[in-house]
């Protein structure tokens, strides 16, 4: 059992999926975009899905065309959908009976802009996932922003989580709903170097 809600993004293989499910993570995310480095074909996704239980499966997409997104989504049986274009939220909310996550690249926003974005779409999403394509550090300024924003909105933090100290300061003092980590490629089928992913999950294990 883990101390906080955890989503794993960019899962591409059964090794990650089984390890993370066994550790008690709450969500596993899989990219369904063919142009993504982490793309998983429907057949492989179905095979992984058949092997794991007790964890919610999220399909992840940066697609902006709603028709194409819904067509692709039909090939993936899932529990939730993560998107990057907030303009799709209202449409998808009306078309799908699934929880929605909005991934937000914080490199493009100031804190007040994030507040405005979240205020507008809070009623449409289960979580806002904050990540950084430029690997932004979790500065004191950001932690102050998060303390304010997390009091109003359901936020999963997906950047600046390199070590246990960062976890302690960000999660347990900021009121966040949880964190998001990323999966990694297999060395070869069935073999993994879990590295920092394992270290972080183990640091979040409870004593019970």
MDTraj code that builds the backbone (N, CA, C; nanometers):
import mdtraj as md
import numpy as np

residues = "UNK UNK UNK UNK UNK UNK UNK UNK UNK UNK UNK UNK UNK UNK UNK UNK UNK UNK UNK UNK UNK UNK UNK UNK UNK UNK UNK UNK UNK UNK UNK UNK UNK UNK UNK UNK UNK UNK UNK UNK UNK UNK UNK UNK UNK UNK UNK UNK UNK UNK UNK UNK UNK UNK UNK UNK UNK UNK UNK UNK UNK UNK UNK UNK UNK UNK UNK UNK UNK UNK UNK UNK UNK UNK UNK UNK UNK UNK UNK UNK UNK UNK UNK UNK UNK UNK UNK UNK UNK UNK UNK UNK UNK UNK UNK UNK UNK UNK UNK UNK UNK UNK UNK UNK UNK UNK UNK UNK UNK UNK UNK UNK UNK UNK UNK UNK UNK UNK UNK UNK UNK UNK UNK UNK UNK UNK UNK UNK UNK UNK UNK UNK UNK UNK UNK UNK UNK UNK UNK UNK UNK UNK UNK UNK UNK UNK UNK UNK UNK UNK UNK UNK UNK UNK UNK UNK UNK UNK UNK UNK UNK UNK UNK UNK UNK UNK UNK UNK UNK UNK UNK UNK UNK UNK UNK UNK UNK UNK UNK UNK UNK UNK UNK UNK UNK UNK UNK UNK UNK UNK UNK UNK UNK UNK UNK UNK UNK UNK UNK UNK UNK UNK UNK UNK UNK UNK UNK UNK".split()
xyz = np.array([
    [0.0847, -0.1197, 0.0000],
    [0.0000, 0.0000, 0.0000],
    [0.0878, 0.1242, 0.0000],
    [0.0487, 0.2236, -0.0807],
    [0.1287, 0.3439, -0.0935],
    [0.0674, 0.4591, -0.0139],
    [0.1523, 0.5543, 0.0228],
    [0.1088, 0.6658, 0.1075],
    [0.0232, 0.7676, 0.0333],
    [0.0284, 0.7660, -0.0976],
    [-0.0473, 0.8642, -0.1753],
    [-0.0948, 0.8020, -0.3054],
    [-0.1858, 0.8688, -0.3721],
    [-0.2360, 0.8272, -0.5029],
    [-0.1220, 0.8370, -0.6038],
    [-0.1045, 0.7330, -0.6856],
    [0.0040, 0.7314, -0.7841],
    [-0.0496, 0.6871, -0.9203],
    [-0.0177, 0.7661, -1.0221],
    [-0.0421, 0.7288, -1.1616],
    [0.0920, 0.7076, -1.2299],
    [0.1031, 0.6021, -1.3076],
    [0.2219, 0.5778, -1.3889],
    [0.1861, 0.6050, -1.5343],
    [0.2562, 0.6980, -1.5967],
    [0.2302, 0.7335, -1.7353],
    [0.3261, 0.6597, -1.8290],
    [0.2909, 0.6556, -1.9572],
    [0.3799, 0.6026, -2.0622],
    [0.4197, 0.4568, -2.0402],
    [0.3302, 0.3771, -1.9901],
    [0.3595, 0.2342, -1.9744],
    [0.3625, 0.1696, -2.1120],
    [0.4662, 0.0913, -2.1385],
    [0.4791, 0.0278, -2.2700],
    [0.4993, -0.1226, -2.2630],
    [0.5083, -0.1789, -2.1427],
    [0.5419, -0.3202, -2.1334],
    [0.4804, -0.3839, -2.0090],
    [0.4712, -0.5152, -2.0136],
    [0.4093, -0.5904, -1.9049],
    [0.4921, -0.5848, -1.7767],
    [0.6227, -0.5732, -1.7897],
    [0.7086, -0.5681, -1.6705],
    [0.6727, -0.4493, -1.5822],
    [0.6643, -0.3311, -1.6423],
    [0.6235, -0.2128, -1.5671],
    [0.4834, -0.2300, -1.5095],
    [0.3919, -0.2755, -1.5946],
    [0.2520, -0.2854, -1.5530],
    [0.2352, -0.3787, -1.4335],
    [0.2974, -0.4948, -1.4388],
    [0.2822, -0.5917, -1.3292],
    [0.3525, -0.5443, -1.2030],
    [0.4717, -0.4866, -1.2183],
    [0.5427, -0.4369, -1.1009],
    [0.4636, -0.3260, -1.0323],
    [0.4168, -0.2296, -1.1107],
    [0.3454, -0.1154, -1.0534],
    [0.2120, -0.1575, -0.9930],
    [0.1408, -0.2469, -1.0603],
    [0.0152, -0.2954, -1.0041],
    [0.0407, -0.3675, -0.8722],
    [0.1484, -0.4460, -0.8673],
    [0.1829, -0.5166, -0.7448],
    [0.2209, -0.4239, -0.6313],
    [0.2760, -0.3072, -0.6650],
    [0.3134, -0.2094, -0.5636],
    [0.1931, -0.1296, -0.5141],
    [0.0799, -0.1427, -0.5829],
    [-0.0408, -0.0755, -0.5370],
    [-0.0671, 0.0606, -0.5984],
    [-0.0097, 0.0873, -0.7174],
    [-0.0409, 0.2161, -0.7817],
    [-0.1886, 0.2193, -0.8201],
    [-0.2409, 0.3382, -0.8404],
    [-0.3839, 0.3544, -0.8658],
    [-0.4196, 0.3557, -1.0132],
    [-0.3305, 0.4112, -1.0964],
    [-0.3582, 0.4229, -1.2391],
    [-0.2348, 0.3874, -1.3212],
    [-0.2570, 0.3208, -1.4324],
    [-0.1528, 0.2956, -1.5320],
    [-0.1957, 0.3621, -1.6619],
    [-0.1066, 0.4425, -1.7221],
    [-0.1391, 0.5152, -1.8439],
    [-0.0658, 0.4611, -1.9654],
    [-0.1355, 0.4565, -2.0790],
    [-0.0817, 0.4012, -2.2028],
    [-0.1099, 0.4979, -2.3180],
    [-0.0069, 0.5318, -2.3947],
    [-0.0248, 0.6236, -2.5069],
    [-0.0861, 0.5511, -2.6259],
    [-0.1896, 0.6123, -2.6841],
    [-0.2544, 0.5535, -2.8014],
    [-0.2267, 0.6353, -2.9278],
    [-0.1306, 0.7263, -2.9205],
    [-0.0928, 0.8082, -3.0363],
    [0.0181, 0.7394, -3.1151],
    [-0.0055, 0.7126, -3.2412],
    [0.0914, 0.6389, -3.3218],
    [0.2232, 0.7133, -3.3384],
    [0.2219, 0.8451, -3.3262],
    [0.3460, 0.9226, -3.3418],
    [0.4212, 0.9393, -3.2095],
    [0.3744, 0.8780, -3.1042],
    [0.4396, 0.8879, -2.9740],
    [0.5495, 0.7828, -2.9600],
    [0.6574, 0.8195, -2.8922],
    [0.7641, 0.7236, -2.8634],
    [0.7153, 0.6123, -2.7716],
    [0.6040, 0.6347, -2.7043],
    [0.5522, 0.5383, -2.6066],
    [0.4249, 0.4697, -2.6562],
    [0.3990, 0.4804, -2.7860],
    [0.2770, 0.4229, -2.8431],
    [0.2682, 0.2731, -2.8170],
    [0.1490, 0.2298, -2.7796],
    [0.1253, 0.0871, -2.7602],
    [0.0114, 0.0443, -2.8528],
    [0.0337, -0.0590, -2.9311],
    [-0.0674, -0.1041, -3.0265],
    [-0.1812, -0.1707, -2.9499],
    [-0.3019, -0.1710, -3.0065],
    [-0.4167, -0.2280, -2.9354],
    [-0.3961, -0.3719, -2.8896],
    [-0.3329, -0.4547, -2.9706],
    [-0.3151, -0.5947, -2.9336],
    [-0.2271, -0.6079, -2.8090],
    [-0.1162, -0.5353, -2.8056],
    [-0.0276, -0.5433, -2.6900],
    [-0.0951, -0.4872, -2.5662],
    [-0.1693, -0.3796, -2.5850],
    [-0.2437, -0.3217, -2.4729],
    [-0.3416, -0.4243, -2.4155],
    [-0.4141, -0.4929, -2.5032],
    [-0.5109, -0.5933, -2.4579],
    [-0.4420, -0.7068, -2.3837],
    [-0.3233, -0.7461, -2.4306],
    [-0.2486, -0.8525, -2.3632],
    [-0.2071, -0.8107, -2.2231],
    [-0.1588, -0.6865, -2.2110],
    [-0.1194, -0.6357, -2.0784],
    [-0.2416, -0.6267, -1.9880],
    [-0.3498, -0.5758, -2.0424],
    [-0.4721, -0.5594, -1.9640],
    [-0.5191, -0.6928, -1.9063],
    [-0.5005, -0.7991, -1.9825],
    [-0.5460, -0.9306, -1.9380],
    [-0.4639, -0.9848, -1.8210],
    [-0.3435, -0.9300, -1.8021],
    [-0.2524, -0.9816, -1.6996],
    [-0.2613, -0.9075, -1.5668],
    [-0.3252, -0.7931, -1.5636],
    [-0.3223, -0.7130, -1.4416],
    [-0.4631, -0.6874, -1.3900],
    [-0.4713, -0.6615, -1.2600],
    [-0.6003, -0.6354, -1.1959],
    [-0.5794, -0.5398, -1.0798],
    [-0.6879, -0.4773, -1.0374],
    [-0.6822, -0.3917, -0.9207],
    [-0.6238, -0.2543, -0.9446],
    [-0.6097, -0.2155, -1.0700],
    [-0.5555, -0.0840, -1.1043],
    [-0.6354, -0.0286, -1.2223],
    [-0.6597, 0.1011, -1.2220],
    [-0.7360, 0.1633, -1.3299],
    [-0.6455, 0.1923, -1.4489],
    [-0.6941, 0.1608, -1.5684],
    [-0.6168, 0.1809, -1.6904],
    [-0.6626, 0.3086, -1.7611],
    [-0.5648, 0.3947, -1.7921],
    [-0.5909, 0.5238, -1.8546],
    [-0.5248, 0.5261, -1.9914],
    [-0.5996, 0.5609, -2.0953],
    [-0.5372, 0.5797, -2.2253],
    [-0.5040, 0.7278, -2.2408],
    [-0.3860, 0.7545, -2.2949],
    [-0.3311, 0.8897, -2.3010],
    [-0.3183, 0.9335, -2.4465],
    [-0.3625, 1.0570, -2.4759],
    [-0.3559, 1.1048, -2.6137],
    [-0.3384, 1.2556, -2.6183],
    [-0.2599, 1.2994, -2.7169],
    [-0.2470, 1.4419, -2.7462],
    [-0.3274, 1.4800, -2.8701],
    [-0.4085, 1.3886, -2.9206],
    [-0.4881, 1.4117, -3.0411],
    [-0.5851, 1.5284, -3.0205],
    [-0.5953, 1.6148, -3.1216],
    [-0.6841, 1.7309, -3.1149],
    [-0.8127, 1.7106, -3.1947],
    [-0.8140, 1.6112, -3.2829],
    [-0.9324, 1.5839, -3.3635],
    [-1.0259, 1.4909, -3.2862],
    [-1.1419, 1.5387, -3.2431],
    [-1.2271, 1.4559, -3.1577],
    [-1.2778, 1.3297, -3.2262],
    [-1.3083, 1.3388, -3.3551],
    [-1.3553, 1.2211, -3.4261],
    [-1.2491, 1.1125, -3.4328],
    [-1.1273, 1.1529, -3.4656],
    [-1.0177, 1.0561, -3.4723],
    [-0.9893, 0.9971, -3.3344],
    [-0.9963, 1.0808, -3.2325],
    [-0.9717, 1.0326, -3.0967],
    [-1.0741, 0.9270, -3.0560],
    [-1.2010, 0.9529, -3.0817],
    [-1.3042, 0.8565, -3.0454],
    [-1.2905, 0.7270, -3.1250],
    [-1.2507, 0.7378, -3.2506],
    [-1.2306, 0.6188, -3.3343],
    [-1.1181, 0.5324, -3.2786],
    [-1.0086, 0.5958, -3.2403],
    [-0.8960, 0.5221, -3.1828],
    [-0.9334, 0.4641, -3.0476],
    [-1.0041, 0.5403, -2.9702],
    [-1.0416, 0.4971, -2.8360],
    [-1.1253, 0.3700, -2.8383],
    [-1.2000, 0.3496, -2.9450],
    [-1.2848, 0.2311, -2.9562],
    [-1.2039, 0.1018, -2.9557],
    [-1.0734, 0.1109, -2.9853],
    [-0.9882, -0.0082, -2.9888],
    [-0.9233, -0.0383, -2.8539],
    [-0.9473, 0.0461, -2.7541],
    [-0.8814, 0.0309, -2.6247],
    [-0.9862, 0.0323, -2.5127],
    [-1.0059, -0.0810, -2.4491],
    [-1.0971, -0.0865, -2.3351],
    [-1.0257, -0.0279, -2.2143],
    [-1.0808, 0.0787, -2.1570],
    [-1.0085, 0.1504, -2.0523],
    [-1.1046, 0.2035, -1.9465],
    [-1.0469, 0.2576, -1.8398],
    [-1.1260, 0.3120, -1.7299],
    [-1.1328, 0.4636, -1.7320],
    [-1.0402, 0.5288, -1.8018],
    [-1.0359, 0.6750, -1.8063],
    [-0.9548, 0.7184, -1.9276],
    [-0.9720, 0.8459, -1.9645],
    [-0.9021, 0.9027, -2.0795],
    [-0.8265, 1.0272, -2.0369],
    [-0.6998, 1.0365, -2.0778],
    [-0.6190, 1.1564, -2.0531],
    [-0.5926, 1.2278, -2.1841],
    [-0.6200, 1.3586, -2.1873],
    [-0.5972, 1.4371, -2.3074],
    [-0.5125, 1.5600, -2.2733],
    [-0.4723, 1.6338, -2.3778],
    [-0.3904, 1.7526, -2.3575],
    [-0.4579, 1.8807, -2.4063],
    [-0.5634, 1.8672, -2.4839],
    [-0.6325, 1.9835, -2.5390],
    [-0.7578, 2.0125, -2.4567],
    [-0.7584, 2.1182, -2.3772],
    [-0.8753, 2.1455, -2.2927],
    [-1.0013, 2.1759, -2.3721],
    [-0.9860, 2.2175, -2.4983],
    [-1.1031, 2.2493, -2.5795],
    [-1.1880, 2.1255, -2.6093],
    [-1.1317, 2.0062, -2.5889],
    [-1.2063, 1.8827, -2.6154],
    [-1.2886, 1.8354, -2.4959],
    [-1.2665, 1.8938, -2.3806],
    [-1.3246, 1.8389, -2.2583],
    [-1.4774, 1.8362, -2.2601],
    [-1.5392, 1.9461, -2.2963],
    [-1.6851, 1.9511, -2.2951],
    [-1.7453, 1.8503, -2.3927],
    [-1.6850, 1.8402, -2.5111],
    [-1.7346, 1.7447, -2.6109],
    [-1.7193, 1.6011, -2.5603],
    [-1.6016, 1.5679, -2.5096],
    [-1.5777, 1.4314, -2.4626],
    [-1.6646, 1.3979, -2.3422],
    [-1.6879, 1.4958, -2.2581],
    [-1.7744, 1.4746, -2.1420],
    [-1.9145, 1.4340, -2.1863],
    [-1.9595, 1.4909, -2.2977],
    [-2.0935, 1.4601, -2.3471],
    [-2.0994, 1.3290, -2.4245],
    [-1.9849, 1.2855, -2.4797],
    [-1.9822, 1.1670, -2.5648],
    [-1.9385, 1.0404, -2.4921],
    [-1.8660, 1.0541, -2.3838],
    [-1.8083, 0.9386, -2.3150],
    [-1.8595, 0.9292, -2.1717],
    [-1.8756, 0.8084, -2.1274],
    [-1.9094, 0.7849, -1.9876],
    [-1.7833, 0.7378, -1.9151],
    [-1.6789, 0.8219, -1.9232],
    [-1.5513, 0.7883, -1.8609],
    [-1.4933, 0.9122, -1.7945],
    [-1.4228, 0.8945, -1.6831],
    [-1.3526, 1.0085, -1.6220],
    [-1.2455, 1.0619, -1.7170],
    [-1.2209, 1.1928, -1.7084],
    [-1.1230, 1.2586, -1.7941],
    [-1.0119, 1.3191, -1.7097],
    [-0.8889, 1.3070, -1.7601],
    [-0.7732, 1.3729, -1.7014],
    [-0.7202, 1.4723, -1.8039],
    [-0.6785, 1.5884, -1.7572],
    [-0.6181, 1.6872, -1.8465],
    [-0.4711, 1.7010, -1.8109],
    [-0.3847, 1.6654, -1.9080],
    [-0.2416, 1.6842, -1.8889],
    [-0.2055, 1.8275, -1.9247],
    [-0.1338, 1.8939, -1.8351],
    [-0.0951, 2.0332, -1.8552],
    [0.0566, 2.0443, -1.8500],
    [0.1162, 2.0975, -1.9573],
    [0.2603, 2.1224, -1.9598],
    [0.2870, 2.2556, -1.8899],
    [0.3427, 2.2509, -1.7707],
    [0.3584, 2.3726, -1.6901],
    [0.4604, 2.4693, -1.7489],
    [0.5396, 2.4253, -1.8451],
    [0.6369, 2.5152, -1.9075],
    [0.5674, 2.6304, -1.9800],
    [0.4403, 2.6146, -2.0099],
    [0.3670, 2.7138, -2.0889],
    [0.2746, 2.8010, -2.0042],
    [0.2797, 2.7857, -1.8723],
    [0.1850, 2.8576, -1.7873],
    [0.2538, 2.9236, -1.6688],
    [0.2022, 3.0402, -1.6321],
    [0.2327, 3.0997, -1.5027],
    [0.1253, 3.0538, -1.4046],
    [0.1499, 3.0740, -1.2758],
    [0.0572, 3.0236, -1.1751],
    [-0.0835, 3.0799, -1.1916],
    [-0.0950, 3.2094, -1.2213],
    [-0.2279, 3.2675, -1.2348],
    [-0.3001, 3.2140, -1.3585],
    [-0.2240, 3.1784, -1.4611],
    [-0.2839, 3.1190, -1.5801],
    [-0.3340, 2.9782, -1.5510],
    [-0.2600, 2.9040, -1.4706],
    [-0.3044, 2.7716, -1.4300],
    [-0.4338, 2.7804, -1.3507],
    [-0.4399, 2.8777, -1.2621],
    [-0.5603, 2.8963, -1.1821],
    [-0.6805, 2.9202, -1.2721],
    [-0.6639, 3.0049, -1.3729],
    [-0.7736, 3.0344, -1.4645],
    [-0.8152, 2.9102, -1.5434],
    [-0.7169, 2.8336, -1.5892],
    [-0.7450, 2.7109, -1.6649],
    [-0.8208, 2.6108, -1.5796],
    [-0.7721, 2.5895, -1.4598],
    [-0.8344, 2.4904, -1.3729],
    [-0.9732, 2.5333, -1.3280],
    [-0.9889, 2.6616, -1.3029],
    [-1.1202, 2.7123, -1.2634],
    [-1.2232, 2.6881, -1.3731],
    [-1.1807, 2.7042, -1.4962],
    [-1.2731, 2.6871, -1.6090],
    [-1.3142, 2.5425, -1.6291],
    [-1.2208, 2.4493, -1.6076],
    [-1.2475, 2.3096, -1.6439],
    [-1.2566, 2.2144, -1.5252],
    [-1.2571, 2.2652, -1.4044],
    [-1.2583, 2.1779, -1.2866],
    [-1.3787, 2.0841, -1.2844],
    [-1.4912, 2.1295, -1.3385],
    [-1.6099, 2.0465, -1.3377],
    [-1.6088, 1.9345, -1.4409],
    [-1.5100, 1.9357, -1.5302],
    [-1.5055, 1.8371, -1.6383],
    [-1.4029, 1.7260, -1.6151],
    [-1.3112, 1.7450, -1.5224],
    [-1.2010, 1.6496, -1.5089],
    [-1.1977, 1.5846, -1.3708],
    [-1.1402, 1.4657, -1.3685],
    [-1.1137, 1.3999, -1.2404],
    [-0.9833, 1.4517, -1.1802],
    [-0.8820, 1.4697, -1.2686],
    [-0.7532, 1.5210, -1.2235],
    [-0.6930, 1.6131, -1.3296],
    [-0.6182, 1.7123, -1.2818],
    [-0.5246, 1.7862, -1.3650],
    [-0.3863, 1.7266, -1.3405],
    [-0.3219, 1.6795, -1.4465],
    [-0.1878, 1.6233, -1.4354],
    [-0.0869, 1.7285, -1.4800],
    [-0.0051, 1.7746, -1.3876],
    [0.0945, 1.8767, -1.4185],
    [0.2281, 1.8096, -1.4482],
    [0.2762, 1.8261, -1.5708],
    [0.4057, 1.7724, -1.6110],
    [0.4860, 1.8823, -1.6784],
    [0.6139, 1.8537, -1.7016],
    [0.7022, 1.9508, -1.7660],
    [0.7825, 1.8815, -1.8743],
    [0.7631, 1.9232, -1.9988],
    [0.8415, 1.8661, -2.1080],
    [0.9886, 1.9052, -2.0986],
    [1.0174, 2.0122, -2.0261],
    [1.1549, 2.0595, -2.0107],
    [1.2146, 2.0205, -1.8752],
    [1.1488, 1.9278, -1.8060],
    [1.1984, 1.8796, -1.6764],
    [1.2228, 1.9944, -1.5783],
    [1.1238, 2.0786, -1.5640],
    [1.1348, 2.1922, -1.4719],
    [1.1584, 2.1435, -1.3295],
    [1.2420, 2.2123, -1.2531],
    [1.2639, 2.1750, -1.1135],
    [1.1447, 2.2167, -1.0280],
    [1.1292, 2.1504, -0.9171],
    [1.0226, 2.1847, -0.8239],
    [1.0760, 2.2893, -0.7267],
    [1.0740, 2.4130, -0.7695],
    [1.1316, 2.5229, -0.6920],
    [1.0410, 2.5583, -0.5743],
    [1.0942, 2.6385, -0.4836],
    [1.0135, 2.6875, -0.3715],
    [0.8931, 2.7656, -0.4233],
    [0.9138, 2.8404, -0.5306],
    [0.8047, 2.9176, -0.5887],
    [0.6932, 2.8255, -0.6372],
    [0.7316, 2.7181, -0.7053],
    [0.6317, 2.6236, -0.7524],
    [0.5594, 2.5573, -0.6365],
    [0.6315, 2.5238, -0.5317],
    [0.5665, 2.4606, -0.4180],
    [0.4661, 2.5545, -0.3524],
    [0.4971, 2.6823, -0.3494],
    [0.4016, 2.7791, -0.2963],
    [0.2771, 2.7868, -0.3846],
    [0.2978, 2.7860, -0.5176],
    [0.1845, 2.7840, -0.6098],
    [0.0966, 2.6615, -0.5839],
    [0.1625, 2.5467, -0.5697],
    [0.0889, 2.4214, -0.5550],
    [0.0080, 2.4175, -0.4268],
    [0.0602, 2.4760, -0.3213],
    [-0.0150, 2.4784, -0.1950],
    [-0.1474, 2.5526, -0.2127],
    [-0.1434, 2.6588, -0.2914],
    [-0.2646, 2.7362, -0.3164],
    [-0.3585, 2.6617, -0.4118],
    [-0.3050, 2.6157, -0.5245],
    [-0.3874, 2.5518, -0.6262],
    [-0.4485, 2.4204, -0.5781],
    [-0.3720, 2.3426, -0.5018],
    [-0.4209, 2.2118, -0.4584],
    [-0.5332, 2.2238, -0.3558],
    [-0.5474, 2.3412, -0.2957],
    [-0.6599, 2.3620, -0.2063],
    [-0.7916, 2.3771, -0.2802],
    [-0.7821, 2.4037, -0.4110],
    [-0.9014, 2.4269, -0.4918],
    [-0.9266, 2.3185, -0.5962],
    [-0.8192, 2.2540, -0.6450],
    [-0.8327, 2.1662, -0.7601],
    [-0.7646, 2.0314, -0.7367],
    [-0.8143, 1.9248, -0.8044],
    [-0.7547, 1.7912, -0.7913],
    [-0.6304, 1.7779, -0.8797],
    [-0.5137, 1.7861, -0.8200],
    [-0.3883, 1.7917, -0.8955],
    [-0.3030, 1.6687, -0.8696],
    [-0.2519, 1.6107, -0.9781],
    [-0.1464, 1.5099, -0.9716],
    [-0.0179, 1.5768, -1.0188],
    [0.0863, 1.5677, -0.9392],
    [0.2135, 1.6317, -0.9736],
    [0.3035, 1.5333, -1.0478],
    [0.3517, 1.5759, -1.1653],
    [0.4329, 1.4867, -1.2471],
    [0.5677, 1.5437, -1.2851],
    [0.6190, 1.6394, -1.2082],
    [0.7539, 1.6896, -1.2358],
    [0.8236, 1.7240, -1.1049],
    [0.9571, 1.7252, -1.1106],
    [1.0355, 1.7601, -0.9926],
    [1.0356, 1.6565, -0.8831],
    [1.0125, 1.5295, -0.9179],
    [1.0025, 1.4237, -0.8167],
    [1.1211, 1.3286, -0.8263],
    [1.2402, 1.3836, -0.8184],
    [1.3587, 1.3026, -0.8398],
    [1.4019, 1.2210, -0.7176],
    [1.3577, 1.2596, -0.5997],
    [1.4056, 1.1906, -0.4794],
    [1.3016, 1.1970, -0.3688],
    [1.3314, 1.1277, -0.2592],
    [1.2364, 1.1184, -0.1486],
    [1.2120, 1.2535, -0.0822],
    [1.3146, 1.3373, -0.0759],
    [1.2961, 1.4702, -0.0163],
    [1.1947, 1.5515, -0.0954],
    [1.2029, 1.5433, -0.2282],
    [1.1075, 1.6151, -0.3124],
    [0.9661, 1.5618, -0.2908],
    [0.9542, 1.4301, -0.2740],
    [0.8236, 1.3717, -0.2471],
    [0.7647, 1.4234, -0.1177],
    [0.8456, 1.4205, -0.0143],
    [0.7979, 1.4632, 0.1174],
    [0.7529, 1.6092, 0.1152],
    [0.8329, 1.6953, 0.0530],
    [0.8018, 1.8378, 0.0550],
    [0.6855, 1.8726, -0.0354],
    [0.6693, 1.7987, -0.1451],
    [0.5639, 1.8338, -0.2407],
    [0.4306, 1.7700, -0.2055],
    [0.4305, 1.6424, -0.1742],
    [0.3049, 1.5725, -0.1525],
    [0.2460, 1.6030, -0.0152],
    [0.3262, 1.5809, 0.0845],
    [0.2706, 1.5794, 0.2192],
    [0.2582, 1.7176, 0.2815],
    [0.3102, 1.8201, 0.2148],
    [0.2906, 1.9548, 0.2679],
    [0.2107, 2.0435, 0.1733],
    [0.1787, 1.9933, 0.0542],
    [0.1117, 2.0777, -0.0447],
    [-0.0354, 2.0439, -0.0649],
    [-0.0818, 1.9330, -0.0102],
    [-0.2213, 1.8975, -0.0257],
    [-0.2574, 1.8428, -0.1622],
    [-0.1592, 1.7957, -0.2375],
    [-0.1852, 1.7380, -0.3691],
    [-0.2641, 1.6084, -0.3569],
    [-0.3395, 1.5755, -0.4619],
    [-0.4133, 1.4496, -0.4632],
    [-0.3186, 1.3307, -0.4806],
    [-0.2041, 1.3540, -0.5463],
    [-0.1101, 1.2454, -0.5683],
    [-0.0021, 1.2854, -0.6664],
    [0.0681, 1.1861, -0.7186],
    [0.1788, 1.2109, -0.8108],
    [0.1649, 1.1251, -0.9362],
    [0.2404, 1.1632, -1.0382],
    [0.2459, 1.0863, -1.1618],
    [0.3917, 1.0610, -1.1970],
    [0.4258, 0.9352, -1.2164],
    [0.5596, 0.8939, -1.2573],
    [0.5510, 0.8350, -1.3968],
    [0.6663, 0.8111, -1.4577],
    [0.6662, 0.7602, -1.5953],
    [0.7336, 0.6240, -1.6030],
    [0.6751, 0.5388, -1.6864],
    [0.7349, 0.4091, -1.7118],
    [0.8584, 0.4227, -1.7983],
    [0.9244, 0.3103, -1.8258],
    [1.0471, 0.3121, -1.9056],
    [1.0505, 0.1893, -1.9955],
    [1.1431, 0.1920, -2.0896],
    [1.1530, 0.0815, -2.1846],
    [1.2188, -0.0408, -2.1209],
    [1.1819, -0.1587, -2.1704],
    [1.2483, -0.2816, -2.1280],
    [1.3862, -0.2911, -2.1923],
    [1.4838, -0.3478, -2.1189],
    [1.6151, -0.3759, -2.1760],
    [1.5990, -0.4799, -2.2869],
    [1.5235, -0.5818, -2.2587],
    [1.4768, -0.6811, -2.3547],
    [1.3504, -0.7407, -2.2937],
    [1.2688, -0.8112, -2.3705],
    [1.1419, -0.8587, -2.3172],
    [1.1574, -0.9322, -2.1839],
    [1.0855, -0.8826, -2.0833],
    [1.0884, -0.9461, -1.9521],
    [1.1961, -0.8961, -1.8591],
    [1.2844, -0.8079, -1.9072],
    [1.3946, -0.7590, -1.8243],
    [1.3897, -0.6066, -1.8143],
    [1.3994, -0.5581, -1.6897],
    [1.3869, -0.4148, -1.6649],
    [1.4943, -0.3667, -1.5683],
    [1.5363, -0.2426, -1.5884],
    [1.6124, -0.1706, -1.4863],
    [1.5188, -0.0621, -1.4342],
    [1.4475, -0.0900, -1.3248],
    [1.3427, 0.0000, -1.2792],
    [1.3983, 0.1313, -1.2248],
    [1.5196, 0.1295, -1.1713],
    [1.5871, 0.2518, -1.1301],
    [1.5059, 0.3398, -1.0388],
    [1.4940, 0.4675, -1.0787],
    [1.4309, 0.5667, -0.9917],
    [1.2834, 0.5378, -0.9688],
    [1.2165, 0.4741, -1.0657],
    [1.0759, 0.4397, -1.0468],
    [1.0597, 0.3494, -0.9253],
    [1.1446, 0.2476, -0.9155],
    [1.1395, 0.1565, -0.8019],
    [1.1718, 0.2294, -0.6722],
    [1.2740, 0.3132, -0.6754],
    [1.3145, 0.3851, -0.5542],
    [1.2008, 0.4712, -0.5001],
    [1.1331, 0.5424, -0.5913],
    [1.0252, 0.6315, -0.5475],
    [0.9075, 0.5506, -0.4938],
    [0.8674, 0.4465, -0.5638],
    [0.7548, 0.3668, -0.5159],
    [0.7870, 0.3005, -0.3816],
    [0.9074, 0.2522, -0.3662],
    [0.9440, 0.1898, -0.2388],
    [0.9447, 0.2915, -0.1252],
    [0.9819, 0.4152, -0.1559],
    [0.9828, 0.5189, -0.0515],
    [0.8410, 0.5563, -0.0106],
    [0.7425, 0.5240, -0.0964],
    [0.6042, 0.5573, -0.0667],
    [0.5288, 0.4436, 0.0003],
    [0.5913, 0.3300, 0.0170],
    [0.5255, 0.2178, 0.0825],
    [0.4976, 0.2501, 0.2284],
    [0.3812, 0.2077, 0.2760],
    [0.3480, 0.2222, 0.4171],
    [0.4047, 0.1040, 0.4936],
    [0.4089, 0.1148, 0.6243],
    [0.4625, 0.0072, 0.7071],
    [0.3627, -0.1062, 0.7261],
    [0.2358, -0.0766, 0.7028],
    [0.1338, -0.1789, 0.7251],
    [0.1314, -0.2822, 0.6118],
])
top = md.Topology()
chain = top.add_chain()
for i, resn in enumerate(residues, 1):
    res = top.add_residue(resn, chain, resSeq=i)
    for name in ("N", "CA", "C"):
        top.add_atom(name, md.element.get_by_symbol(name[0]), res)
traj = md.Trajectory(xyz[None], top)
